[in-house]
Amino acid sequence: MRARDKAAVSALRATLAALDNAEAVPVDEAQLRGVALEHAPVGAGATEAPRRELSEHSMVDVVRAEVTERLEVAAQLTAPAHADRAAQLRAEAAVLLRFLDGPRAA
């Protein structure tokens, strides 16, 4: 990170956001429909709910999905004008794969 590795920073930020989203508690749409505005929870903290805790396996699945997504998009970017973006996505995928492979790959 100190070397300002843009691919690593981008990949890690996006993956942390994906992990954060995976921990979110699903919202029951039935509760949202038909609620009068005056009865709706409003204000800071009114909608706070305990986050789900992901297992290590679930976290690995989220990271693998991020890698797969980057590689699939990079494969679709075949025009020469998109070569830089495709290379960036492949570099981000490589960063995430290093984390999945563990310390032996470092």
C-alpha contacts under 8 A as a table, 3 or more apart, distances in Angstrom:
res1	aa1	res2	aa2	distance
1	M	4	R	5.24
1	M	5	D	5.79
1	M	8	A	7.32
1	M	9	V	6.85
2	R	5	D	7.53
4	R	9	V	7.65
5	D	8	A	5.43
5	D	9	V	6.24
6	K	9	V	5.12
6	K	10	S	5.96
7	A	10	S	5.24
7	A	11	A	6.02
7	A	88	Q	6.32
7	A	89	L	7.77
7	A	91	A	6.04
7	A	92	E	5.02
7	A	95	V	7.57
8	A	11	A	5.17
8	A	12	L	5.95
8	A	91	A	7.88
8	A	92	E	5.97
8	A	95	V	5.90
9	V	12	L	5.27
9	V	13	R	6.01
10	S	13	R	5.31
10	S	14	A	6.18
10	S	92	E	7.20
11	A	14	A	5.33
11	A	15	T	6.05
11	A	92	E	5.11
11	A	93	A	7.37
11	A	95	V	7.19
11	A	96	L	6.97
12	L	15	T	5.05
12	L	16	L	5.96
12	L	96	L	7.54
13	R	16	L	5.19
13	R	17	A	6.25
14	A	17	A	5.09
14	A	18	A	6.22
15	T	18	A	4.90
15	T	19	L	6.13
15	T	62	V	7.79
15	T	63	V	6.47
15	T	66	E	6.66
16	L	19	L	5.04
16	L	20	D	6.08
17	A	20	D	4.93
17	A	21	N	6.12
18	A	21	N	5.03
18	A	22	A	6.15
18	A	62	V	7.04
19	L	22	A	4.99
19	L	23	E	6.38
19	L	59	M	6.83
19	L	62	V	6.60
20	D	23	E	5.22
20	D	24	A	6.66
21	N	24	A	5.21
22	A	54	L	7.76
22	A	62	V	7.85
23	E	51	R	5.56
23	E	52	R	4.74
23	E	53	E	6.17
23	E	54	L	6.49
24	A	51	R	5.54
24	A	52	R	6.26
25	V	49	A	7.18
25	V	50	P	7.48
25	V	51	R	5.97
25	V	52	R	6.30
28	D	31	Q	5.57
28	D	32	L	6.97
29	E	32	L	5.07
29	E	33	R	6.45
30	A	33	R	5.42
31	Q	34	G	7.58
31	Q	35	V	7.26
32	L	35	V	6.10
35	V	39	H	6.43
35	V	40	A	6.17
36	A	39	H	5.31
36	A	40	A	6.27
37	L	40	A	5.07
41	P	46	A	5.50
41	P	47	T	6.60
42	V	46	A	5.56
42	V	47	T	7.42
43	G	46	A	5.54
44	A	47	T	7.78
45	G	48	E	5.10
54	L	57	H	7.88
54	L	58	S	5.70
54	L	59	M	6.23
55	S	58	S	5.11
55	S	59	M	6.32
56	E	59	M	5.09
56	E	60	V	6.21
57	H	60	V	5.12
57	H	61	D	6.24
58	S	61	D	4.98
58	S	62	V	6.34
59	M	62	V	5.12
59	M	63	V	6.33
60	V	63	V	5.11
60	V	64	R	6.05
60	V	100	L	7.12
61	D	64	R	5.04
61	D	65	A	6.10
62	V	65	A	5.06
62	V	66	E	6.33
63	V	66	E	5.03
63	V	67	V	6.32
63	V	96	L	6.97
63	V	100	L	7.77
64	R	67	V	5.02
64	R	68	T	6.10
64	R	97	L	7.91
64	R	100	L	7.98
65	A	68	T	5.02
65	A	69	E	6.02
66	E	69	E	5.14
66	E	70	R	6.29
66	E	93	A	7.63
67	V	70	R	5.26
67	V	71	L	6.24
67	V	92	E	7.81
67	V	93	A	4.82
67	V	94	A	7.93
67	V	96	L	6.54
67	V	97	L	7.16
68	T	71	L	5.19
68	T	72	E	6.04
68	T	93	A	7.77
69	E	72	E	5.21
69	E	73	V	6.19
70	R	73	V	5.29
70	R	74	A	6.06
70	R	89	L	5.36
70	R	90	R	6.69
70	R	92	E	7.46
70	R	93	A	6.11
71	L	74	A	5.03
71	L	75	A	6.12
71	L	89	L	6.74
71	L	90	R	6.08
71	L	93	A	6.71
72	E	75	A	5.12
72	E	76	Q	6.42
73	V	76	Q	5.09
73	V	77	L	6.44
73	V	86	A	7.48
73	V	89	L	7.71
74	A	77	L	5.22
74	A	78	T	7.87
74	A	85	R	7.45
74	A	86	A	4.34
74	A	87	A	7.27
74	A	89	L	5.94
74	A	90	R	6.60
75	A	78	T	6.73
75	A	86	A	7.31
77	L	82	H	5.78
77	L	83	A	7.07
77	L	85	R	7.86
77	L	86	A	6.03
78	T	82	H	6.80
78	T	83	A	7.14
79	A	82	H	5.47
79	A	83	A	6.81
80	P	83	A	5.21
81	A	84	D	7.55
82	H	85	R	5.35
82	H	86	A	6.19
83	A	86	A	5.12
83	A	87	A	6.12
84	D	87	A	5.12
84	D	88	Q	6.18
85	R	88	Q	5.00
85	R	89	L	6.22
86	A	89	L	5.13
86	A	90	R	6.24
87	A	90	R	5.10
87	A	91	A	6.15
88	Q	91	A	5.04
88	Q	92	E	6.18
89	L	92	E	5.04
89	L	93	A	6.19
90	R	93	A	5.03
90	R	94	A	6.19
91	A	94	A	5.02
91	A	95	V	6.34
92	E	95	V	5.11
92	E	96	L	6.44
93	A	96	L	5.18
93	A	97	L	6.10
94	A	97	L	5.00
94	A	98	R	6.27
95	V	98	R	5.28
95	V	99	F	6.81
96	L	99	F	5.19
96	L	100	L	6.47
97	L	100	L	4.93
97	L	101	D	6.04
98	R	101	D	5.11
98	R	102	G	6.35
98	R	103	P	7.94
98	R	105	A	6.19
98	R	106	A	7.02
99	F	102	G	5.31
99	F	103	P	7.63
101	D	104	R	7.06
101	D	105	A	6.08
102	G	105	A	6.13
102	G	106	A	7.53
103	P	106	A	5.30
